[in-house]
Amino acid sequence: MASHISSILYVFLLLNVASSLSPYYYEKVCPTALPTIKRVVEAAVSTESRMAASLLRLHFHDCFVNGCDGSILLDPSPTIDSEKNAIPNANSARGFEVIDQIKSEVDKACGSPVVSCADILAVTARDSVVALGGPTWEVELGRRDSTTASRTKANTDIPSPFMDLPALITNFKNQGLDHKDLVALSGAHTLGFAQCRVFRNRIYNETNIDPKFASERRSRCPKTGGNTNLAPLDSTPAHFDVAYFTNLVKKKGLLHSDQQLFNGGSTDDLVKSYSRDADDFWEDFGESMIKMGNIKPLTGDGGQVRLNCRRVNPTN
């Protein structure tokens, strides 16, 4: 009986968090906010298609560390142990200048700083996907920004490219995300590139990999050196499609964690399904992005709306 009551309470709390955000949050305070964000994102992605993946990744890495609160954007300071210096982000997270530009232009369009950096990350992720031909979804809005960051939690909570399937499932479960969310959200790797240092072991030492694919990737990733050399995460890195999943079925996943989704485990059927049905993947991806965006947001009187996404507001 007690466990049943606990379950009901947990569901109620989840619904309460979700209901505190709304797609219409800025409609009255600043109706030009979302169009302004979209314009800047489209321009950035038009200049460099890889930027879409980078901006999408910022939202992921933000949400997995103490919730979607803009903490990844904070620069190091005497009081901030910046998540930018964490292993998953150092020398790889990028797009911060685009976020700065969006913040500047949105504040100008709104006449005051009413749009949080956390919301900018969430909207930017959606607009980046759309800019490269992917699905759209209604972004829940109304998050506020954190006044703290945690390099330690970034190191422990952001999923690693070296994780096996059980570790990935546990990692996502810790964020309130299930098997379907894991596979759907991993489909974000249909965009962008990875550095040699994170896929070197796979292409030289793993056996569940297409030999020709491994050989091709070795040409850009030597056994020593070239750590920052880039390779596409799937065969069409500038298009939001299902090539990521069709590649997994063919044992052409670039990262160890990617191929783990199709390696004889519990997620194989979903990978196969997505590889055959783009509409299914798109629908589930949008739903999982909304669900991820609802991870522990700061709302109401929590946090602040930062004047500068890189710094906590000064206290007077």
N, C-alpha and C positions, 0 to 999 in steps of 0.2 A: 504493500500500500504506500509506504513512504517513498519507494523508488518511483512509483507511478506518479505521485504528486510532484516529485523532483523533475520528472520528464515533462510534465505539463508546464511547470514553472520555467524550465529551460526553453521550451517552445515559445512561451509567452514573452520571455526576455528577448529572444531572437526577433520575434515579430515587432516588438516595441522598438528595438534598435532600427530595424528596416523602416518602420513607419516614421521615424524622426527625420529621415531623409526624403526628399521629393524631387522628381524631375523638373518641377515647376518653381523651385526655390528662388530663382533669380528673375522670374517673369515680371514681377512688379518692381523689385529694387533696381534691376539693371537688365532690361530685355535685350540689350546689345551685347551682353557678356559672351554668350555662346557663339554667336556669329563671328565675334572678334577672335575668339580662340580658334575657330575653324579656319579663318582666313590666314592666320599666322602659321598654323600647322600645315595647311596646304602649300603655302609658299616654301616652308622649310623642306617638306618632303619632295616638292618639285625640284628644288635645288639639289637634294641628295636623298635618293629613295631609301637608303639605309637608315636615315634619321627616324623613319616610322617605327622600325623595330627598336631603336634606342629609346624612343619616347614611351613606347608600350612597356618596355622592360622597366623603366623607372617606376611606373605605377605598380607593377608586380613586386618589385623589391621594396617599395614603400609599404605596401599592404602587409607583407609577410613579417614586418618588424613592428610590433606594438600597434598594428592596425594601420588603416589608410589615413595618415595624419600629416603627410608632407615632411616627415622627419629626415628622409633621404636627401632632402635639398639643403639641409643646414651645413654650412661650412664649419671647419674646426675652429674652436675658440677656447678660452680658458675654462668655460663651463660646458662646452659641447664636445663630446668624443665622437666626431663625425662618422656617420655610416659610410661616407664616401671613401674612408680609409679601410673599411672592412674588406676581407679577402674577395667576396663575390663582386665588389664594386670597384676596388682600386685598379686604376689603369684600364678599366673596361666600361664602367657606367659613363654615359655621355648624354648630351642633349640639354645640359643645364643652362646653356646660353639661350636656347630656344624658350625654355620655361621663363627665364628672366625677361625676354622680349614679350612673351605673352602677358606676364604679370604687368609690365609697364603699360602695354597697350590696352589691356582690360581696365586697369585703374583709371587710365585717361578716358576711355569710353564711358565708364560708369561715373566718373566725376569724383570718385573716392575709392579707397581700398575695401570693397565689400566682398570680393571674390577670393576665397581662400586658395592657398597654394595646393592644398590637398585636393580640392575640387578641380583645379586646373590640371593636375596630373590625371585625374579620372576622365575628364572630358578629352584631354589631349590623347589619351590611349585610344578612346573610341574613334576620334577623328583621324588618327594615324592609320587605323585599320581600314576605315572607309576610303581614305586617300589612295590606298593601294588595292582597291577593288573588293574589299571585304564587307561583312555585314555591319549594320548599324544596330544600336539598342538605346533605350532610354536610360541615360546615366542618372542615378539617384544623387541628389546634391544637397548641400547644407553642412558639409564637413567643416571643421575648424582645424587650425594648425597646431601642432605640438610645440612645446617650448623646450623639449629635450630630444636627445637622440641616443641610440645605443649601438655602438660598434660591436660590442660583445654579442648582442642578440642578432645583429645582422650576420655575424659569423656563424651562429648556431641555427638560425631559423630560416634563412633563405635556402631553398633547396639547391643541393650541389650537383654539378654535372657528372659526378662520380658515383651518385647514389644508385643502389639496386632498387628493384620494385618495392620490396617491403618497407624500405626506408622512405621512399617517395610517398607511399600510401600513408605511413605514419606522419610524415612531415605535413602533408595536406590535411590529414585528419585533425592535427593539432590546431589548424586554422579554421576548423569547422567545414572543411571541403571534403567531398567524397571521391570515389573512384572515377565517376563521370567527370567531375570537375578537374581532376588530375589530367585525364586524357584530353579533354576539351581545351583546357588552358595551356597544356603542353603544345597544342596545335599553333600557338603563337610563334613557334619555331618554324612556321612556314615563311616567316619573314627574317631577314637579316643574316648575320655572319657570326662565327665564333673564332676565337683565337686558338692557334696551334697548341698552346700549352694545355688547353682543356680537352683536346681530342687526340693528342699524340699517343697516349697509351692504347686507345681503342684501335687506331689504324695500324699499329705495329704489333700488338700483343693479343688482341681479342680474336676469337674464332667465329663468332656469330656475325660476320661481316662479309659482304660481297667482295671477293678478291680484287676484281677490277676497280671497284670503288675505292678500296683501301689503297691500291697502288696509285690511283689518281690523286688522292689526298696527300700521300707521302711526297709528291712532287712539290707541294707547297709547305710541307711541314717536316723538316729533317729530324733525325733522331736527336740531334743536339742543336741548340740555337733556333732562331726564328720564332721565338715564343709568341710574338704578337702578329705573326702572319695570319691572314684571314682566309677562311673558307666558308662558303654559303651553307646555311643550316638545312636547306633543301635545294632542289634543282631549279626553283623559281623564286629566288629570295626577294624579288621586288613585286610579287603578286601574292595576295592572300587567297590561297586555294588549298586543295587537299594533297598537294605533292608531298608534303611532310609525311602523311600517313601512307601513301603509296610507296614512298621510299622505305618506310619501316617494314612494310610487308616484304620488300625485296632485300632486306638486311642492309639497307643503305642509310641507317641513322648515323648522324655524325657524332653525336655525344653518346657516351655510355648510358646515361640516364634516358636518352631518347629511345635507344634500341630496347631498353628494359621494358618498355610499354608493349613490345611485340617480341616476346622471347619465351613463349610457352606458359605465360602466367595468366592471371585473372583479367587482364585488360586487353588481351589479344582480340577478342570478338568486337570490342568497341573500336579499336584501331581499324580492323577490317571494314566495319560498318561505315566509318567516316571516310575511308579511302574510296568507297563506292558512292557515297551520297553527300555531296557538298552542302545541300540544304539542311540536312540533319546536323552536320558539323557546325554550320553557321548559327543555327538556332541554339544549339547547346552552348556554343562559345559565348554568345551574347548573354544567355542566362547565367553562365558561370562567371562572367565578368561582373555582372550585377551583384552576384553573391559574394565574390571576392571583394568588391568595392564596399560591401557592408561589414567588413571585418573591423570591429571595434572603432568606429568613427568617433571623433570628438564632436559633440553637438551642443547646442544651447550655450551655457556659460563655460563650457570646457575649452581649454586652449585659447587661441586668439586667431585673428586674421592678420597674418604677417604683412608688414609694409614692404619688406624685402624677403623673398623666399629663402635667401641664404642666411638670414639672421633673425634671431628672436627680437621682437619689438623692444626698444629701450623702455625702461621704467622710470617715470618721473616722480 
